[in-house]
Amino acid sequence: SAVISQKPSRDICQRGTSLTIQCQVDSQVTMMFWYRQQPGQSLTLIATANQGSEATYESGFVIDKFPISRPNLTFSTLTVSNLSPEDSSIYLCSAAGQGHSPLHFGNGTRLTVT
Amino acid sequence: AQTVTQSQPEMSVQEAETVTLSCTYDTSESDYYLFWYKQPPSRQMILVIRQEAYKQQNATENRFSVNFQKAAKSFSLKISDSQLGDAAMYFCAYRPYTGANSKLTFGKGITLSVRP
């Protein structure tokens, strides 16, 4: 199973700034997924990141607010831009290994916007 | 579109007892995966168990087992001999059978507490 390292684990940011979250996988994966989990809520998919192409965003999420990079098959970043208190959430990256293996998750990044 | 429903927001179980967490889903697909994930306060999402829809046999992982009823689109998780470390939020999730490119759809989750 894939081991996923995500950082930072938490951060406190000021309104109007941006935060970039990094996700490193210990093996090559085709797709990486970025989720948001608002306090006490379930996980909502932000976007799917494929290496070498633009990310595919879910309804309600736009590239200007959540730019994603996927420079190779083991790494991705999610930036949360122009932060507001409503962006305070946990952000998680996930990936699946070969074939039909299940999705595994990083430890998440807890973002607090003041 | 696929949906996953967990109608119980909270449940409680006595240590060493058995508890069942309910999940229903809706899909028009015939092949898919179902999962239960556990999220303790550390917020790490931990895969508990998975079920392939084409398999009639219910999946089992140690103290965790599922009751998969494909016709009823029901996928419940049974935790036997509950332990204090089982206290967490549990999410039921669905994934189409299209390999690494397919995304997970989660239910709202259920908070399980374990009484000593």
Chai-1 contact restraints between the chains, C-beta under 6 A:
chainA,res_idxA,chainB,res_idxB,connection_type,confidence,min_distance_angstrom,max_distance_angstrom,comment,restraint_id
A,T30,B,A100,contact,1.0,0.0,6.0,A-B,restraint_1
A,M31,B,A100,contact,1.0,0.0,6.0,A-B,restraint_2
A,M31,B,N101,contact,1.0,0.0,6.0,A-B,restraint_3
A,F33,B,K103,contact,1.0,0.0,6.0,A-B,restraint_4
A,S42,B,F106,contact,1.0,0.0,6.0,A-B,restraint_5
A,S42,B,K108,contact,1.0,0.0,6.0,A-B,restraint_6
A,S42,B,G109,contact,1.0,0.0,6.0,A-B,restraint_7
A,L43,B,F106,contact,1.0,0.0,6.0,A-B,restraint_8
A,L45,B,K103,contact,1.0,0.0,6.0,A-B,restraint_9
A,I90,B,R43,contact,1.0,0.0,6.0,A-B,restraint_10
A,A96,B,A100,contact,1.0,0.0,6.0,A-B,restraint_11
A,H100,B,G99,contact,1.0,0.0,6.0,A-B,restraint_12
A,P102,B,L47,contact,1.0,0.0,6.0,A-B,restraint_13
A,P102,B,R50,contact,1.0,0.0,6.0,A-B,restraint_14
A,L103,B,L104,contact,1.0,0.0,6.0,A-B,restraint_15
A,F105,B,M45,contact,1.0,0.0,6.0,A-B,restraint_16
A,N107,B,Q44,contact,1.0,0.0,6.0,A-B,restraint_17
A,G108,B,R43,contact,1.0,0.0,6.0,A-B,restraint_18
